[in-house]
Amino acid sequence: MKQYLSRLFFFALLACSLPFNAQDLQSPSEFLGYPLGSQFSRHHQVVDYFKQVSKQLPKQVKLENYGETYERRSLMVAYVSSEENLQNLETIRKNNLKNTGVIDGEPTNPDIAIVWLSYNVHGNEASSTEAAMETLYKLLTEKQDWLQNTVVIIDPCLNPDGRDRYVNWYNTTASTPYNINQQASEHHEPWPSGRPNHYLFDLNRDWAWATQTETTTRLKIYNKWLPHIHVDFHEQGINEPYYFAPAAEPFHEIITNWQRDFQTLIGKNNAKYFDAQGWLYFTKERFDLLYPSYGDTYPTYLGAIGMTYEQAGHGRAGLGILNDEGNVLTLADRVAHHTTAGLSTVEIASKHAEKLNTEFKKFFNNSNLKYKSYVLQGHTDKIESLTNLLDKHEIKYGFAQGGKVSGYHYASSSQKQISTSPTDLVVSTNQPKGKMVKVLFEPHTKLSDSLTYDITAWGLPYAYGLNAIASKNLVQSNPVKKITKNNTPNKTATGYIAKWNHLKDAEFLTDLLKQNIKVRFTEKPLKTEGKSFNSGSLIIVKGDNKKVSDFDNIVITSANQFNRELTPAQTGFSASGPDFGSPDIKLVNKQNIAILSGKGTSSLDYGALWHFFEQQLHYPVTSINTENFAGLNLNPFNVLIIPSGNYGSILNQSGLEKLKSWVAQGGKVIAIGNALKTFADKKGFKLKNKQTNPKDKDSINLIPYANREREAIKNLISGAVFKTKVDNTHPLAFGYNKSYYSLKLGSNSYKLLGDNNFNVAYLSDNTTQVSGFVGSHTLKKLNNSLIFGEARIGKGSMIYMADNVMFRSFWENGKLFLTNAIFFVNNNAVKL
């Protein structure tokens, strides 16, 4: 008996010492305690499952936290591969970067495929994160052979804040058992839905602009790997079954034939599995590869096979819904489809790993690009803002050595020669990421098809307000270190002057206002201390701040923090222009700002403004829910911002009268984008629509059914850039030149303001776009139309911004218009 017990103990000890078998790995259903697809898992449960798998199979799964969301949820990726590959993970990573030329050296045996699977960038497209867990499990338990020559990087949830917003809402709302009726409340999310992140940004439009912390931190780790294949998992309407590659036209011109062909290869493999199950799908429709800020295009422009996979469902589907064809679509179905497509993609990568590496290397040969260098001129702050973006993408740049450069001149839309200086930025395509440079800086986007999914113009020189030239020759450049301003207190000065050109100047202003420093601005140019100061320049006078004991140190510390250059003024007597006590030098009000949110408001446009105030301008704003507008007391506020949206039910006749009365007493409304529709042609608001020809509306009925969609784009604008004329003597345009490149997102147009009001930025006769697609019937409507303007009502103002300067927060050069509108336009000396 003792011998038997000794043997039993020995075998038990041996079993404990053996490595954990992947076949013994807990499935997601076993770990979660419910069948996968029968409930929505919260983000922390998903993280816990990945941690558990990594703990049980540490030689095959490695987790890496790459950041956290605004709501402090973790962002992570899992590296999944064979034991040998995981042991050599850093070597594999460096070999891949050597293969691209991002780091120096020759790669050794670059025959490992790198596949990156990204899930749940839209929070309410929630089936994909459930599929991420199942994909991880099946790779380790059923598909080990593929991992011998493949590293799979899984990001189970790119948008944890949005996902939990949706999941928590659904879990507290849904019936038990779930209700498949489309009209049930569980199939109708409330505003703002779970799609966006904390600041209500669409993270699938943020890859290139990197405005959000989720994107910025992800790019750091993405750039460490540059995978060969990247799949972005999504959901679409409940009646569309499943979409996978190949993508629709237009493809951007830099996309190679290899990338196109390999998409088709993957698509056919997906189709094989879907056909075997009788699952419906479609390809080559709707989802094109043009706009650079998507989860499929951004990786594509870095050499990857970038793809979007779209499963029927979206936020409407819940755990199950009856679609229009009479079929019940369940969460379990959606998880199965995404899991199958993900595994199929890994399979193809494994089968073609060597070829993937060979063709990936070829992509980074940029010798055939038309333009070799882009030279950008402008204010140093604008240059620095652009270099900050380039740093996020690890794109190399330098500064000009001087001399002449010839090429395509953006401002004149013609060939021209310019003289360069050491402050001019040079971004060249003779670097590994040269094709991405070409995409981001191109003056015109080549369209193989005008039916596109998103905007068609985004050139960074236009977006950042910089003069630029695209040269076919390589422009030599030097690295230049950042210049740091070092202001010191001047106890004898009567005050300090700061120029007004950039959002950094506005940040400096708001920082002083929050510290109760009184600040003035000049409405007219002046000269003092041997320098010229344009309209909008800030004047901080000691006499206004007698009660501030540490005045000089507060001002100097703030200026140095924001790298602003201060000019100490020994006297308020200007050499020319207004003296400091002139009525043309006005005190900046410490504005109390409200912004509409909630039903009727575009959640994305509200979110961009919310993020702007909290993360960029750092100035307090009060969000007002539209449902409370009828009972709202506007008197405590100086400014009301109305984001793009549809306010017909809120700003009805009584709502408009209430608003007009408040404005007449000195209030200021800033209406943006589609919000202008609310005020157009309404009595007393001085804004008029530009009418279309009634014959145009009738003629569409004669167009054949098959041609209707293509014919309709003649009346559309797909995000095009226009050069506008600017009255930069008006406070709304302080800090700008006499022209401004505006991103126009739609064909709505408004007449120029009359009755002694102010057309600050506008399009004149015979206008045309400088970049992007514009329908042939649309341009006529835009002649003599308003872009930005001010209409006076009593003591107050309506500020109309027909073009949305805050769109996705990437049009950097437009943001100063908004700060001008808040602090400079119709500046009231007395708070309401």
C-alpha positions in Angstrom: 0.0 0.0 0.0 2.8 2.4 0.9 4.5 1.6 -2.4 1.3 2.3 -4.3 0.9 5.7 -2.5 4.5 6.6 -3.3 4.0 5.9 -7.0 0.8 7.9 -7.0 2.5 10.8 -5.4 5.4 10.5 -7.9 3.0 10.6 -10.9 1.0 13.5 -9.4 4.3 15.4 -8.9 5.3 14.6 -12.4 2.0 15.9 -13.8 2.4 19.2 -12.0 5.9 19.6 -13.4 4.8 19.0 -17.1 4.1 22.1 -19.2 0.5 23.2 -19.6 -1.1 21.6 -22.6 -2.9 24.0 -25.0 -5.7 21.4 -25.3 -6.4 22.0 -21.6 -6.9 25.7 -22.1 -10.2 27.1 -20.9 -12.4 28.3 -23.7 -13.9 31.8 -23.4 -17.3 30.2 -22.5 -15.7 28.1 -19.7 -13.8 31.1 -18.4 -16.7 33.6 -18.5 -19.3 31.1 -17.2 -21.7 31.6 -20.0 -21.8 30.5 -23.7 -19.9 33.0 -25.8 -22.4 35.0 -27.7 -25.2 34.6 -25.2 -24.2 37.8 -23.4 -22.1 40.8 -24.0 -18.8 40.7 -22.1 -17.6 43.8 -20.3 -14.1 45.0 -21.2 -12.6 43.9 -17.9 -13.8 40.3 -18.5 -12.1 40.3 -21.9 -8.9 41.6 -20.4 -9.1 38.9 -17.6 -9.5 36.2 -20.2 -6.4 37.3 -22.2 -4.5 37.5 -18.9 -5.6 34.0 -18.0 -4.5 32.6 -21.4 -1.2 34.3 -21.1 -0.7 32.9 -17.6 -1.5 29.4 -18.8 0.6 29.6 -22.0 3.3 32.1 -21.3 5.6 30.6 -24.0 3.0 31.3 -26.7 1.1 34.3 -25.6 2.7 37.6 -24.4 0.6 40.6 -23.4 1.7 44.2 -23.6 -0.2 47.2 -22.3 0.3 50.1 -24.6 -1.8 52.7 -22.8 -5.1 53.5 -21.2 -8.3 55.3 -22.3 -9.5 58.7 -21.1 -11.7 56.7 -18.7 -8.7 54.7 -17.5 -9.5 51.4 -19.2 -6.4 49.4 -20.3 -5.3 49.2 -23.9 -3.4 46.1 -24.8 -2.2 43.7 -27.5 -1.5 40.0 -27.3 1.4 38.4 -29.3 0.5 34.9 -30.2 2.8 32.5 -31.9 4.9 29.3 -31.5 7.2 28.9 -28.5 10.3 29.4 -30.7 8.9 32.6 -32.4 7.8 34.1 -29.1 11.3 33.4 -27.7 12.7 35.3 -30.7 10.0 37.9 -30.8 12.4 40.9 -30.7 14.6 39.5 -33.4 11.5 38.9 -35.6 10.3 42.5 -35.0 13.7 44.0 -35.9 14.1 41.8 -38.9 10.8 43.1 -40.2 11.9 46.8 -39.7 15.2 46.1 -41.3 13.3 44.6 -44.3 11.5 48.0 -44.7 14.6 50.1 -44.0 13.1 51.7 -40.9 16.1 50.5 -39.0 19.6 49.8 -40.4 21.0 46.3 -41.1 20.2 43.2 -43.1 17.4 41.0 -41.9 18.2 37.3 -41.2 15.7 34.9 -42.7 12.7 37.3 -43.0 10.1 34.5 -43.5 7.8 35.1 -40.6 4.4 36.6 -41.4 3.1 39.3 -39.1 -0.7 39.6 -38.9 -2.4 42.3 -36.7 -6.1 41.8 -35.9 -7.9 44.9 -34.5 -11.3 44.6 -32.9 -14.1 46.9 -31.8 -12.8 50.3 -32.9 -16.5 51.3 -32.9 -17.8 50.4 -29.4 -21.3 49.3 -30.4 -20.0 47.0 -33.1 -19.5 44.7 -30.2 -19.4 41.2 -31.6 -15.8 41.5 -32.7 -14.3 41.7 -29.2 -16.2 38.5 -28.4 -14.7 37.0 -31.6 -11.2 38.1 -30.5 -11.4 35.8 -27.5 -12.6 32.9 -29.6 -9.9 33.6 -32.2 -7.2 33.5 -29.6 -8.5 30.2 -28.2 -8.8 28.5 -31.6 -5.3 29.6 -32.7 -3.8 28.0 -29.7 -5.9 24.9 -29.6 -6.6 24.1 -33.2 -4.3 26.1 -35.5 -0.9 25.6 -33.9 0.7 24.7 -37.3 -0.1 28.2 -38.6 1.8 29.8 -35.7 5.1 28.1 -36.7 5.8 30.8 -39.2 3.3 33.5 -38.2 3.1 36.1 -35.4 -0.5 37.1 -34.7 -1.0 40.4 -32.9 -4.4 40.7 -31.4 -5.8 44.0 -30.1 -9.1 42.8 -28.6 -10.6 46.2 -28.1 -9.4 49.5 -29.6 -12.3 51.4 -28.0 -13.0 50.1 -24.5 -14.8 53.3 -23.4 -17.3 53.1 -26.2 -17.7 49.3 -25.9 -18.5 49.5 -22.2 -20.9 52.4 -22.8 -22.8 50.2 -25.3 -22.6 46.9 -23.3 -23.6 48.5 -20.0 -26.6 50.2 -21.7 -27.6 47.0 -23.4 -27.2 44.8 -20.3 -29.4 47.1 -18.3 -32.0 47.6 -21.1 -32.5 44.3 -22.9 -35.4 42.0 -22.2 -34.9 38.5 -20.8 -35.0 36.6 -23.1 -33.9 39.1 -25.7 -36.6 40.6 -27.9 -36.0 40.2 -31.7 -38.6 42.9 -32.7 -36.8 45.7 -34.4 -39.0 48.2 -32.6 -38.0 47.0 -29.1 -36.1 49.5 -27.0 -33.0 47.3 -26.8 -32.5 47.9 -30.6 -32.4 51.7 -30.3 -29.4 53.2 -28.5 -29.8 56.7 -26.9 -27.6 59.6 -27.8 -24.6 59.5 -28.2 -24.5 55.7 -28.7 -21.5 53.4 -28.0 -19.8 54.0 -31.4 -17.3 56.7 -30.4 -14.8 56.9 -27.6 -15.0 59.1 -24.4 -14.7 62.3 -26.4 -17.2 61.0 -29.0 -14.6 60.7 -31.7 -14.8 58.1 -34.4 -11.5 56.3 -33.8 -11.7 54.7 -37.2 -11.2 58.2 -38.8 -8.4 59.1 -36.4 -5.4 56.9 -37.5 -3.7 59.6 -39.5 -4.7 62.6 -37.4 -3.9 61.0 -34.1 -6.0 63.4 -32.0 -7.1 60.8 -29.4 -5.0 59.0 -26.7 -6.1 55.6 -28.0 -4.7 56.4 -31.4 -1.5 58.1 -30.2 -0.5 55.3 -27.9 -1.5 52.6 -30.5 0.7 54.2 -33.1 3.8 53.9 -30.9 3.4 50.2 -30.8 2.1 49.8 -34.4 5.2 51.6 -35.7 7.4 49.2 -33.7 6.0 46.3 -35.9 4.6 47.5 -39.2 2.6 44.2 -39.8 2.2 42.6 -43.2 -1.5 42.2 -42.8 -3.9 44.3 -40.8 -7.6 43.5 -40.4 -10.1 46.0 -38.8 -13.2 44.2 -37.6 -16.5 46.1 -37.9 -20.3 45.7 -38.1 -22.8 47.2 -40.5 -26.5 47.3 -41.0 -28.6 44.3 -39.9 -29.6 43.5 -43.5 -26.1 43.3 -45.0 -24.7 39.9 -44.3 -20.9 40.1 -44.3 -18.3 42.1 -46.2 -14.7 41.3 -46.8 -11.9 42.1 -49.2 -11.2 42.9 -52.0 -12.2 46.5 -51.4 -14.2 48.8 -53.7 -12.8 51.4 -56.0 -11.3 54.0 -55.7 -8.0 52.5 -54.6 -5.4 55.1 -53.9 -2.8 55.2 -56.7 0.1 54.1 -54.4 -1.6 50.8 -53.6 0.4 48.1 -55.5 -0.9 45.4 -57.7 0.5 42.9 -55.1 -1.6 44.4 -52.4 -4.7 44.3 -54.6 -4.0 40.7 -55.7 -3.4 39.5 -52.1 -6.6 41.1 -50.9 -8.4 39.0 -53.5 -6.5 35.8 -52.4 -7.6 36.4 -48.8 -11.1 37.1 -50.0 -11.4 33.9 -51.9 -10.2 31.9 -48.9 -12.8 33.6 -46.7 -15.4 32.8 -49.3 -14.4 29.1 -49.3 -15.3 28.9 -45.6 -18.4 31.0 -45.8 -19.7 29.0 -48.8 -19.2 25.8 -46.9 -21.5 27.1 -44.2 -24.0 28.8 -46.5 -23.2 32.2 -45.1 -23.8 35.2 -47.4 -21.2 37.8 -48.1 -20.3 40.6 -50.6 -17.0 42.1 -51.8 -15.8 45.0 -54.0 -18.6 47.3 -52.9 -19.0 50.4 -50.7 -15.7 50.3 -48.7 -13.0 51.9 -50.8 -9.3 52.4 -50.0 -8.7 56.2 -50.3 -9.2 58.3 -47.2 -5.9 57.8 -45.2 -7.2 57.8 -41.7 -9.0 54.4 -41.6 -7.9 51.2 -40.0 -7.6 49.6 -43.5 -6.0 52.5 -45.5 -3.5 53.7 -42.9 -1.8 50.3 -42.7 -2.1 49.9 -46.5 -0.1 53.1 -47.0 2.6 51.5 -44.7 2.8 48.4 -46.9 0.3 46.2 -45.3 -2.6 44.3 -46.7 -5.1 46.5 -45.0 -8.7 45.3 -44.8 -12.1 46.0 -43.3 -14.3 43.1 -42.3 -18.0 44.1 -41.8 -20.5 41.8 -40.1 -24.2 42.5 -40.1 -25.4 43.8 -36.7 -24.1 47.1 -35.4 -25.7 48.6 -32.3 -29.2 47.7 -33.4 -28.7 43.9 -33.3 -28.2 43.3 -29.6 -28.2 39.6 -28.7 -30.7 38.9 -31.6 -32.9 40.7 -34.0 -35.3 39.8 -36.8 -33.9 41.4 -40.0 -36.0 42.6 -43.0 -35.6 39.2 -44.7 -37.2 37.4 -41.8 -34.0 35.9 -40.5 -33.0 36.1 -36.8 -29.4 37.5 -36.6 -27.8 36.5 -33.2 -24.7 37.6 -31.5 -23.5 34.0 -31.6 -23.8 34.1 -35.4 -21.8 37.3 -35.6 -19.1 35.9 -33.4 -18.8 32.8 -35.6 -18.5 34.8 -38.8 -15.8 37.2 -37.5 -13.9 34.3 -35.9 -14.0 32.3 -39.2 -12.8 35.3 -41.3 -10.0 36.1 -38.8 -8.7 32.5 -38.8 -8.9 32.3 -42.6 -6.8 35.4 -42.9 -4.1 33.9 -40.6 -4.1 30.7 -42.7 -3.4 32.6 -45.9 -0.6 34.6 -44.2 1.0 31.4 -43.0 0.8 29.8 -46.4 2.4 32.8 -48.1 4.7 34.1 -45.3 7.9 34.2 -47.4 6.2 36.0 -50.3 4.6 38.5 -47.9 8.1 39.4 -46.7 9.5 39.7 -50.2 6.7 41.9 -51.5 6.5 44.0 -48.3 10.2 45.0 -48.8 9.4 46.1 -52.4 6.7 48.4 -51.2 9.2 50.6 -49.4 11.1 51.4 -52.6 10.0 54.9 -53.2 12.1 55.8 -56.2 9.2 56.1 -58.6 7.3 58.7 -56.7 6.7 61.9 -58.7 7.5 64.4 -55.9 10.7 63.9 -54.0 10.3 66.7 -51.4 7.7 69.0 -50.0 8.9 72.3 -48.7 6.6 74.2 -46.3 6.8 77.8 -45.2 4.9 79.7 -42.6 4.7 80.7 -38.9 7.0 78.7 -36.7 4.1 77.6 -34.5 2.3 76.1 -37.5 5.5 74.4 -38.6 6.0 73.0 -35.1 2.4 71.7 -34.9 2.9 69.8 -38.2 6.2 68.3 -36.9 4.4 67.1 -33.8 2.1 65.1 -36.0 5.0 63.8 -38.1 6.7 62.7 -34.9 3.7 60.6 -34.0 4.0 58.7 -37.3 7.8 58.6 -37.0 8.1 60.4 -40.4 11.5 62.0 -40.9 11.9 65.7 -41.7 14.5 68.5 -41.7 14.9 72.2 -42.4 16.0 73.8 -45.6 19.6 74.8 -46.3 18.6 77.9 -48.3 18.5 78.4 -52.0 15.9 78.2 -54.7 13.3 75.4 -55.0 11.0 74.8 -58.0 7.8 72.8 -58.2 4.1 72.7 -57.8 3.1 75.8 -55.7 0.0 75.1 -53.6 -1.2 78.7 -53.2 -1.1 79.6 -56.9 -1.9 76.0 -58.2 0.9 76.4 -60.7 4.6 75.7 -61.2 6.7 78.2 -59.4 10.1 78.9 -57.9 10.6 80.0 -54.3 13.5 81.0 -52.1 13.9 78.9 -49.0 15.3 79.8 -45.5 16.5 77.7 -42.6 13.1 77.9 -40.9 11.3 76.1 -43.8 10.3 72.6 -43.2 11.4 69.8 -45.7 9.6 66.5 -45.8 11.0 64.1 -48.4 9.8 60.8 -49.8 13.3 59.2 -49.8 12.6 57.5 -46.6 10.8 54.2 -45.7 7.5 55.9 -45.1 7.8 58.0 -48.3 4.5 56.7 -49.7 2.7 57.8 -46.6 4.3 61.2 -47.0 3.0 61.3 -50.6 -0.5 60.5 -49.4 -0.6 63.1 -46.6 1.0 65.9 -48.5 -0.3 65.4 -52.1 -1.9 68.6 -53.5 -4.5 66.6 -55.4 -5.8 63.2 -54.8 -6.2 61.0 -57.9 -9.6 59.5 -58.1 -10.3 56.3 -60.1 -13.9 56.6 -59.1 -15.8 59.6 -57.7 -18.2 57.4 -55.6 -16.3 57.4 -52.4 -17.0 56.6 -48.7 -15.4 59.7 -47.2 -13.7 63.0 -47.9 -11.4 63.3 -50.9 -9.0 66.1 -49.8 -6.9 66.4 -46.6 -3.5 67.9 -47.8 -1.5 68.8 -44.7 -0.2 72.1 -46.1 -3.9 73.3 -46.4 -4.9 71.8 -43.0 -2.0 73.5 -41.2 -2.1 76.9 -43.0 1.3 76.6 -44.6 2.6 77.7 -47.9 4.0 74.7 -49.7 5.8 73.6 -52.9 6.0 70.0 -54.1 9.3 69.5 -55.9 10.4 66.7 -58.2 13.9 67.1 -56.9 15.2 66.0 -53.6 15.7 69.1 -51.4 18.6 68.8 -49.0 17.8 69.6 -45.4 19.4 70.0 -41.9 18.1 68.9 -38.6 17.2 71.9 -36.4 16.6 71.8 -32.6 13.5 73.2 -31.2 13.9 76.8 -30.0 12.7 77.4 -26.5 11.6 80.9 -25.5 13.0 82.1 -22.2 11.2 85.2 -21.0 12.3 87.0 -17.9 10.4 89.5 -15.7 10.9 93.2 -16.5 9.9 95.2 -13.4 10.2 98.5 -15.2 7.8 97.7 -18.0 4.2 99.0 -18.0 3.2 95.6 -19.5 3.9 92.8 -22.0 2.8 92.3 -25.6 2.4 88.9 -27.3 1.6 88.3 -30.9 -1.6 86.4 -32.0 -1.1 83.8 -34.8 -1.7 80.3 -33.4 -3.7 78.2 -31.1 -0.8 78.3 -28.7 -1.4 82.0 -28.3 -5.0 81.2 -27.3 -3.8 78.6 -24.8 -1.6 81.3 -23.3 -4.6 83.7 -23.1 -6.9 81.2 -21.4 -4.2 80.2 -18.9 -3.9 83.9 -17.9 -7.7 84.3 -17.7 -8.0 81.3 -15.4 -5.4 82.9 -13.1 -7.5 86.1 -13.1 -5.0 88.1 -15.1 -6.7 90.8 -17.1 -5.7 90.8 -20.8 -6.4 93.2 -23.6 -6.2 92.8 -27.4 -5.8 95.4 -30.1 -8.3 95.7 -32.9 -5.8 97.7 -35.0 -2.1 97.1 -35.8 0.4 99.1 -33.7 4.2 99.6 -33.4 6.1 99.9 -30.2 9.5 98.9 -28.9 10.7 98.8 -32.4 8.4 96.0 -33.4 5.1 95.7 -35.3 2.1 93.9 -33.8 -0.9 92.9 -35.9 -4.5 93.1 -34.9 -5.3 90.5 -32.2 -2.0 90.9 -30.4 -2.4 90.5 -26.6 -1.5 93.4 -24.3 -1.1 92.5 -20.6 -0.8 95.8 -18.6 0.3 96.0 -15.0 -2.3 98.8 -14.4 -5.1 96.4 -15.1 -3.7 93.9 -12.6 -2.8 96.1 -9.6 -4.4 93.6 -7.1 -2.2 90.7 -8.5 0.8 90.6 -6.2 2.9 88.3 -8.3 1.9 89.7 -11.7 5.2 89.5 -13.5 6.1 85.9 -12.4 2.6 84.7 -13.3 2.7 86.2 -16.8 6.3 85.1 -17.4 5.8 81.5 -16.2 2.7 81.1 -18.3 4.5 82.5 -21.4 7.4 80.1 -20.9 5.1 77.2 -20.4 3.5 77.8 -23.8 6.7 78.9 -25.4 5.3 82.4 -26.2 7.6 85.3 -26.8 6.8 88.4 -24.8 7.9 91.9 -25.6 8.1 94.2 -22.5 6.6 97.6 -23.2 8.2 100.5 -21.3 5.3 102.8 -22.2 1.7 102.6 -23.4 2.4 105.4 -25.9 2.7 103.6 -29.2 5.0 104.7 -32.0 2.1 104.2 -34.4 -1.3 102.8 -34.0 -3.5 102.9 -30.9 -2.0 103.6 -27.4 -2.7 101.1 -24.7 -5.7 103.1 -23.4 -7.3 103.5 -26.7 -10.9 102.3 -27.3 -9.4 100.1 -30.0 -7.6 98.1 -27.4 -10.3 96.1 -25.6 -10.3 94.0 -22.5 -10.8 90.3 -23.1 -13.8 89.0 -21.2 -13.5 85.9 -19.1 -16.2 84.2 -21.1 -18.8 81.9 -19.6 -19.4 79.4 -22.4 -22.3 76.9 -23.0 -22.4 74.3 -25.7 -25.5 72.3 -26.8 -25.3 68.5 -26.5 -27.7 65.6 -26.7 -30.5 64.7 -29.0 -30.4 66.6 -32.3 -26.7 67.4 -31.9 -24.1 65.6 -34.0 -22.3 63.6 -31.3 -19.1 63.6 -33.3 -19.1 67.4 -33.8 -20.1 68.0 -30.1 -17.3 65.6 -29.1 -14.7 67.5 -31.2 -15.6 70.7 -29.4 -15.7 69.0 -26.0 -12.2 67.6 -26.6 -11.0 71.0 -27.9 -12.0 72.9 -24.7 -10.7 70.2 -22.3 -7.6 68.9 -24.1 -6.4 71.8 -26.3 -7.7 75.1 -25.2 -8.0 74.1 -21.5 -10.9 76.4 -20.8 -14.1 75.5 -19.0 -17.3 75.0 -20.9 -20.8 74.0 -19.7 -22.6 71.3 -21.7 -26.3 71.9 -22.0 -28.6 69.0 -22.9 -31.0 70.0 -25.7 -33.9 68.4 -23.8 -33.4 71.1 -21.2 -33.2 74.0 -23.6 -36.8 75.2 -23.1 -36.3 75.7 -19.4 -32.7 76.9 -19.7 -31.7 80.3 -18.2 -29.2 81.7 -20.7 -28.4 84.8 -18.8 -25.4 83.4 -16.9 -23.6 82.7 -20.2 -21.8 85.0 -22.6 -21.4 82.5 -25.4 -23.6 79.7 -26.7 -22.0 77.2 -29.2 -24.3 75.2 -31.3 -22.5 72.3 -33.0 -23.5 70.8 -36.3 -26.8 69.1 -35.9 -30.6 69.1 -36.5 -32.4 71.4 -34.1 -35.8 71.8 -35.7 -37.7 70.3 -32.7 -35.7 72.2 -30.1 -35.2 75.6 -31.8 -38.8 75.9 -32.9 -40.5 79.2 -33.0 -40.5 79.8 -29.3 -36.9 78.5 -29.0 -35.7 80.8 -31.7 -37.5 83.8 -30.1 -35.9 83.0 -26.8 -32.5 82.8 -28.4 -32.9 86.0 -30.4 -34.0 87.9 -27.2 -30.8 86.7 -25.4 -28.6 87.7 -28.3 -30.2 91.1 -28.5 -29.2 91.7 -24.9 -25.6 91.0 -25.7 -25.3 87.3 -26.0 -23.2 85.6 -28.7 -24.2 82.4 -30.6 -21.6 80.5 -32.6 -23.5 78.2 -35.0 -21.4 75.6 -36.9 -21.9 73.4 -40.0 -25.4 72.0 -40.4 -26.6 74.0 -37.4 -26.9 77.0 -39.8 -30.0 75.3 -41.4 -31.8 76.1 -38.2 -31.4 79.8 -38.7 -31.5 80.1 -42.5 -34.5 82.0 -43.8 -35.8 82.6 -40.3 -37.0 86.1 -39.5 -34.5 88.2 -37.7 -31.4 86.0 -38.1 -30.2 87.5 -41.3 -29.0 84.3 -42.9 -30.4 83.2 -46.3 -30.1 79.9 -48.2 -28.9 80.0 -51.7 -31.7 78.5 -53.7 -31.3 75.7 -56.3 -33.0 75.8 -59.7 -36.4 74.0 -59.4 -35.9 72.5 -62.8 -32.9 70.6 -61.4 -35.2 68.8 -58.9 -37.7 67.8 -61.6 -35.0 66.5 -64.0 -33.9 63.7 -61.6 -37.1 61.9 -62.2 -36.0 61.3 -65.8 -32.8 59.6 -64.8 -32.8 55.7 -65.1 -32.9 53.8 -61.9 -29.4 52.2 -62.4 -27.9 55.7 -62.9 -29.5 57.5 -59.9 -26.6 57.0 -57.4 -23.9 58.1 -59.8 -26.0 61.0 -61.1 -26.7 62.2 -57.5 -23.0 62.9 -56.8 -23.2 65.8 -59.3 -24.9 67.6 -56.5 -22.4 66.6 -53.8 -19.1 67.7 -52.3 -16.9 64.9 -51.0 -14.8 66.9 -48.5 -13.1 69.3 -50.9 -10.7 72.2 -50.2 -11.6 75.7 -51.4 -9.5 78.9 -51.2 -11.6 81.6 -49.6 -11.2 85.3 -49.4 -10.8 86.7 -45.8 -11.4 90.1 -44.3 -8.6 89.9 -41.7 -9.5 93.3 -40.3 -12.5 91.7 -38.6 -11.8 90.3 -35.1 -13.1 86.9 -36.3 -10.1 86.6 -38.6 -7.3 88.1 -36.5 -4.2 86.1 -37.0 -5.1 85.1 -40.5 -4.0 86.3 -44.0 -6.3 87.6 -46.7 -7.0 84.0 -47.8 -7.8 80.8 -46.0 -8.1 77.2 -47.2 -11.3 75.7 -46.0 -12.5 72.1 -46.0 -16.0 72.0 -47.3 -17.9 68.9 -46.3 -21.2 69.4 -48.1 -23.1 71.3 -50.7 -25.2 73.5 -48.4 -24.5 77.2 -49.2 -25.7 80.5 -47.9 -26.0 84.0 -49.3 -23.5 86.7 -48.3 -24.8 88.6 -45.3 -26.4 92.0 -46.0 -27.8 94.8 -43.8 -24.4 96.1 -42.7 -23.3 92.7 -41.3 -19.9 91.1 -41.8 -18.8 88.6 -44.4 -15.5 87.5 -42.9 -14.6 84.6 -45.1 -16.4 83.8 -48.3 -16.3 82.4 -51.8 -16.5 84.9 -54.7 -17.4 84.5 -58.4 -16.2 81.5 -60.5 -15.1 79.6 -57.5 -13.5 76.1 -57.9 -11.9 73.6 -55.5 -8.2 73.4 -55.2 -8.4 69.8 -54.1 -11.0 67.0 -53.8 -14.2 66.0 -55.6 -17.0 68.5 -56.2 -20.1 67.5 -58.2 -20.5 69.4 -61.5 -23.9 70.9 -60.4 -22.6 72.2 -57.1 -20.0 74.8 -58.0 -22.6 77.3 -59.3 -24.3 77.3 -55.9 -21.0 78.2 -54.2 -20.4 81.4 -56.1 -20.7 84.4 -53.7 -21.4 82.2 -50.7 -20.7 82.7 -47.0 -18.0 80.7 -45.2 -17.7 82.6 -41.9 -19.7 85.7 -40.9 -21.1 87.8 -38.1 -24.7 89.2 -38.0 -25.5 91.8 -35.4 -28.8 91.4 -33.5 -29.2 94.2 -31.0 -26.2 94.3 -28.7 -25.2 90.7 -29.5 -24.0 88.6 -32.5 -24.8 85.5 -34.5 -21.6 84.0 -35.7 -22.1 81.7 -38.6 -19.5 79.1 -39.5 -20.8 77.3 -42.6 -17.7 75.1 -42.7 -16.9 73.1 -39.6 -13.4 74.1 -38.4 -13.5 71.4 -35.8 -14.2 68.4 -38.1 -12.4 65.5 -36.7 -10.1 68.0 -35.0 -7.4 67.7 -37.8 -7.9 71.0 -39.7 -5.5 72.8 -37.4 -5.5 76.1 -39.2 -9.2 76.7 -38.6 -9.2 76.5 -34.8 -8.1 80.1 -34.3 -11.4 81.2 -36.0 -13.3 79.6 -33.1 -11.2 81.2 -30.4 -11.5 84.6 -32.1 -15.3 84.1 -32.2 -15.3 83.4 -28.4 -13.0 86.1 -27.1 -12.7 88.9 -29.8 -15.9 89.2 -31.8 -18.3 91.9 -30.5 -16.5 92.0 -27.3 -18.8 93.3 -24.6 -17.2 95.3 -21.8 -19.8 94.4 -19.2 -20.7 90.8 -18.3 -24.4 89.9 -18.7 
